[in-house]
Amino acid sequence: MGKLVQKFVPANHPFSPMKDQNIEKTAVAKIVVESMSGKVNVLSPSHTVLLSRFHVQK
């Protein structure tokens, strides 16, 4: 779990260590994508953009 936090949580983002009881309830899954297809959609005003919870607001 610690390696995932190091990889995906920005270094300047405060992160308190997980408690053992929470780690016991945590699962990590690896998803391997063999191929992907699709088209690019240009964002329009009707799209909702969800920011990452780690996104720094200016």
C-alpha positions in Angstrom: 0.0 0.0 0.0 2.9 2.3 0.8 4.3 2.0 -2.7 0.9 3.0 -4.2 0.8 6.1 -2.0 4.3 7.0 -3.0 3.5 6.5 -6.7 0.1 8.3 -6.9 -0.1 10.8 -4.1 1.9 14.0 -4.7 4.9 14.4 -2.2 3.5 17.8 -1.0 0.1 16.3 -0.2 -0.3 15.4 3.5 -1.0 11.7 4.0 -1.3 10.1 7.4 -0.3 6.5 7.7 -3.0 3.9 7.5 -4.1 2.0 10.6 -3.7 -1.7 10.6 -7.4 -2.3 10.8 -7.9 -0.3 7.6 -5.0 -2.1 5.8 -6.7 -5.5 6.6 -9.8 -4.3 4.8 -7.9 -3.0 1.7 -7.5 -4.8 -1.6 -5.4 -3.8 -4.5 -6.2 -5.0 -8.0 -4.1 -4.7 -11.1 -5.9 -4.3 -14.4 -4.1 -5.1 -17.6 -5.5 -3.5 -20.7 -4.6 -5.6 -23.8 -6.0 -3.3 -26.3 -8.1 -0.1 -26.4 -10.1 1.6 -29.1 -12.3 4.5 -29.3 -12.6 8.1 -30.5 -11.5 11.4 -29.1 -14.4 13.6 -27.9 -13.8 17.3 -27.9 -15.0 18.8 -24.6 -18.0 21.0 -24.9 -19.7 23.2 -22.2 -22.1 20.3 -21.5 -19.3 18.1 -20.3 -18.7 17.8 -16.5 -15.0 17.9 -15.6 -14.2 16.1 -12.4 -10.9 17.2 -10.9 -8.6 14.8 -9.1 -8.8 15.2 -5.3 -5.1 15.9 -5.4 -5.5 18.6 -8.0 -4.0 21.9 -6.7 -6.4 24.8 -7.2 -4.8 28.1 -8.2 
